[in-house]
Amino acid sequence: MALGLALIATGACSGVLTAPAKAGADLAKDVEAKCLEAAASKVTMPRIVVDPHGSDHYGLAVVGGKRPGESGGISLICVYDRASRTVELGGPIANDKLLVGQ
C-alpha cells in the first residue's frame, strides 16, 4: 500500500514539474511563429532567437535577416504580449549594432 501511494505521489509531482516546462515550450513556439510572421515582409531569410523565459507579461525575441532588395542585414526586436497573444516589432537595427544567428 505504501509503495502504491509513493508511486502515485511521484507521478503527481512529475506532472506538476513538467507543466511549467511544457507551457514555456508552447509559449516559445507561439512567440517564434508570430514574430516570424510579423517580420516576413521586413526581412528575407529570417533567423530568430527566442528568449526562453521572457518577462512576466511578454515573450521576447530577436529576428535577424536581410532587408528585401538590399544586401545589409538587420535585426528586429519582437515583443509578444502574453495576454493578447499579439506581437509588435521594433525598428530595424543594423547588424553592426546587433547580430543574430551567425
Backbone bond lengths (Angstrom), bond angles and torsions (degrees), N, CA, C in turn:
res aa  C-N    CA-C-N  psi(-1)  N-CA   C-N-CA  omega(-1)  CA-C   N-CA-C  phi
1 M - - - 1.451 - - 1.522 110.81 -
2 A 1.342 116.40 -46.86 1.467 120.04 -179.35 1.515 110.64 -62.66
3 L 1.345 117.36 -38.78 1.454 120.67 179.00 1.525 110.43 -64.26
4 G 1.321 116.76 -42.39 1.466 120.75 177.92 1.516 111.75 -60.25
5 L 1.338 116.83 -44.01 1.466 120.34 178.07 1.519 111.45 -65.15
6 A 1.329 116.59 -38.04 1.468 120.05 178.76 1.522 110.22 -63.97
7 L 1.326 117.34 -41.37 1.461 120.47 179.24 1.524 111.34 -66.60
8 I 1.317 116.76 -41.00 1.463 120.27 177.60 1.521 110.21 -63.00
9 A 1.322 116.78 -45.29 1.465 120.68 179.85 1.520 110.81 -62.35
10 T 1.335 117.04 -41.46 1.463 120.59 179.11 1.520 110.19 -63.66
11 G 1.316 117.08 -42.88 1.462 120.61 178.51 1.511 111.96 -62.53
12 A 1.318 117.02 -41.60 1.464 120.53 179.43 1.516 110.78 -64.57
13 C 1.325 116.45 -41.36 1.469 119.77 180.00 1.511 111.33 -66.59
14 S 1.342 117.52 -40.12 1.459 118.38 -178.46 1.523 110.36 -65.87
15 G 1.329 118.32 -33.10 1.457 120.75 175.90 1.512 111.99 -65.32
16 V 1.318 115.93 -38.58 1.459 120.56 178.66 1.520 110.16 -66.94
17 L 1.314 117.71 -39.84 1.461 121.12 -178.08 1.520 112.33 -69.87
18 T 1.328 118.05 -31.09 1.457 119.37 -177.60 1.521 112.77 -87.33
19 A 1.311 118.75 -18.78 1.468 120.54 -179.11 1.528 112.45 -59.74
20 P 1.343 119.95 -47.74 1.468 119.05 177.83 1.527 112.55 -63.94
21 A 1.333 116.60 -35.93 1.462 119.54 178.89 1.521 110.36 -64.62
22 K 1.333 117.15 -41.94 1.464 120.97 178.28 1.517 110.48 -66.12
23 A 1.316 117.19 -41.86 1.467 120.68 178.38 1.522 110.23 -61.86
24 G 1.335 116.95 -40.77 1.461 120.85 178.11 1.517 111.88 -64.23
25 A 1.331 116.73 -41.23 1.462 120.89 178.55 1.523 110.64 -66.53
26 D 1.324 117.22 -41.16 1.464 120.89 177.75 1.521 110.77 -63.89
27 L 1.327 117.10 -41.38 1.460 121.08 178.20 1.524 109.80 -62.29
28 A 1.325 117.27 -46.47 1.467 120.77 -179.06 1.528 111.19 -60.45
29 K 1.330 117.49 -39.98 1.469 120.87 178.29 1.523 110.75 -64.45
30 D 1.330 117.41 -41.86 1.463 121.16 179.88 1.527 110.64 -67.55
31 V 1.340 116.75 -42.20 1.467 120.71 177.30 1.525 109.04 -59.63
32 E 1.325 116.97 -47.59 1.467 120.62 -179.32 1.522 111.59 -59.51
33 A 1.320 117.02 -49.80 1.464 120.73 -177.79 1.526 111.91 -61.67
34 K 1.314 116.90 -46.84 1.469 119.97 -176.48 1.523 112.03 -71.46
35 C 1.331 117.46 -37.08 1.468 119.72 178.59 1.529 110.61 -67.96
36 L 1.331 117.36 -41.91 1.464 119.80 177.85 1.523 111.19 -64.09
37 E 1.314 116.90 -39.01 1.466 120.68 177.62 1.527 110.51 -63.03
38 A 1.321 117.11 -44.92 1.465 120.92 -179.24 1.526 111.72 -65.79
39 A 1.329 116.95 -32.46 1.467 121.12 -176.81 1.527 113.35 -87.63
40 A 1.319 117.80 -6.86 1.465 121.53 -173.13 1.526 113.69 -55.62
41 S 1.307 118.51 -36.36 1.468 120.30 -179.16 1.530 112.20 -86.66
42 K 1.316 116.83 -7.83 1.468 120.53 -175.70 1.522 113.84 -103.24
43 V 1.342 117.23 -24.61 1.464 120.82 179.81 1.520 110.63 -138.64
44 T 1.344 114.86 149.80 1.459 120.44 171.40 1.521 107.50 -104.34
45 M 1.328 116.02 158.12 1.465 121.84 -178.43 1.529 111.51 47.13
46 P 1.336 117.63 56.60 1.469 119.94 -175.27 1.526 113.11 -68.56
47 R 1.325 113.91 147.66 1.458 123.70 171.52 1.521 105.38 -127.41
48 I 1.308 116.26 148.18 1.466 118.26 -177.18 1.526 110.55 -137.59
49 V 1.311 114.86 143.82 1.462 122.62 171.52 1.525 105.98 -124.31
50 V 1.335 116.05 118.32 1.462 121.62 -179.27 1.526 108.63 -101.34
51 D 1.319 116.22 129.75 1.469 121.07 173.17 1.531 106.12 -66.12
52 P 1.328 118.85 118.94 1.462 119.84 -175.04 1.528 114.38 -67.10
53 H 1.317 117.37 -13.63 1.462 120.30 -177.88 1.522 112.72 -113.60
54 G 1.313 118.53 -33.88 1.457 120.87 -175.59 1.517 110.57 63.02
55 S 1.314 114.97 -152.69 1.459 120.62 176.31 1.524 107.79 -120.88
56 D 1.318 116.80 -176.14 1.464 119.54 -179.07 1.523 112.52 -60.46
57 H 1.326 117.17 -32.85 1.464 120.69 -174.27 1.525 114.22 -115.21
58 Y 1.334 117.25 -12.44 1.463 119.78 -172.70 1.519 112.12 -134.88
59 G 1.334 115.07 144.96 1.451 122.11 165.68 1.524 106.17 -92.02
60 L 1.320 117.26 146.71 1.460 121.09 -174.23 1.521 110.56 -130.82
61 A 1.330 115.42 143.31 1.462 120.38 177.73 1.522 109.13 -154.71
62 V 1.323 114.83 163.57 1.459 121.78 172.02 1.520 106.43 -125.83
63 V 1.337 116.15 128.05 1.456 122.53 178.71 1.520 107.52 -108.70
64 G 1.321 116.36 128.72 1.456 121.09 177.93 1.514 110.30 -116.60
65 G 1.314 116.22 156.07 1.456 121.57 177.46 1.512 109.94 171.95
66 K 1.317 115.56 -165.06 1.459 120.82 177.50 1.513 108.74 -111.02
67 R 1.320 115.44 146.27 1.459 118.95 174.31 1.521 108.10 -68.31
68 P 1.321 118.05 139.33 1.462 120.05 178.13 1.536 110.43 -57.20
69 G 1.323 115.91 129.91 1.458 121.01 177.48 1.514 114.86 80.39
70 E 1.324 117.99 2.67 1.463 121.32 179.83 1.523 109.51 -125.42
71 S 1.319 115.97 160.84 1.464 119.10 -179.70 1.524 112.86 -94.28
72 G 1.320 117.50 -20.83 1.464 120.50 -177.33 1.511 112.85 -77.02
73 G 1.317 114.92 143.19 1.455 120.32 178.57 1.519 111.93 -90.90
74 I 1.324 114.67 152.54 1.464 121.38 177.89 1.525 109.57 -136.28
75 S 1.309 115.00 164.29 1.459 122.48 171.90 1.520 108.27 -127.25
76 L 1.319 115.59 146.85 1.459 122.76 178.78 1.526 108.48 -125.60
77 I 1.311 117.07 131.72 1.460 120.63 174.37 1.525 107.47 -84.24
78 C 1.323 115.76 131.20 1.461 121.68 -178.52 1.528 108.82 -116.71
79 V 1.323 115.38 129.87 1.463 122.12 179.79 1.527 108.05 -117.60
80 Y 1.326 116.06 124.24 1.461 123.82 -177.61 1.524 108.16 -108.72
81 D 1.324 116.49 119.21 1.464 121.60 179.00 1.528 108.30 -80.09
82 R 1.316 116.87 115.87 1.468 120.71 -177.36 1.528 112.21 -63.44
83 A 1.318 117.67 -33.40 1.470 120.56 -177.26 1.525 111.48 -73.05
84 S 1.332 117.41 -48.09 1.467 120.46 -175.64 1.526 113.01 -93.28
85 R 1.354 116.84 -11.92 1.464 122.95 -177.60 1.526 111.95 58.30
86 T 1.330 115.86 36.89 1.461 121.74 176.18 1.526 108.77 -116.19
87 V 1.334 116.15 162.17 1.460 120.37 179.61 1.517 110.74 -123.91
88 E 1.319 114.07 155.65 1.459 122.56 170.83 1.514 107.09 -132.43
89 L 1.346 115.35 143.35 1.456 121.20 177.76 1.512 109.94 -107.46
90 G 1.327 115.86 141.82 1.453 120.78 170.90 1.523 108.97 -79.39
91 G 1.300 115.95 176.76 1.459 121.05 178.14 1.518 111.57 -73.08
92 P 1.336 116.40 166.17 1.460 120.09 -178.88 1.525 112.21 -66.95
93 I 1.327 115.14 138.24 1.460 122.64 175.95 1.529 106.29 -118.60
94 A 1.322 116.82 124.33 1.464 120.95 -178.67 1.526 110.53 -60.68
95 N 1.333 115.33 145.31 1.466 119.72 -177.22 1.519 114.06 -64.31
96 D 1.330 118.19 -18.72 1.463 117.10 175.78 1.529 110.72 -74.13
97 K 1.326 116.90 -11.36 1.470 122.13 176.35 1.528 111.71 -100.00
98 L 1.331 116.40 -36.22 1.464 121.92 -177.51 1.518 107.70 -151.42
99 L 1.314 117.61 121.54 1.453 122.05 -175.80 1.520 109.49 -121.61
100 V 1.338 116.64 130.80 1.460 122.24 -177.70 1.523 110.26 -119.17
101 G 1.318 116.13 133.40 1.461 122.27 168.71 1.506 116.15 64.31
102 Q 1.297 118.73 51.78 1.463 122.94 179.26 1.492 110.17 -76.44
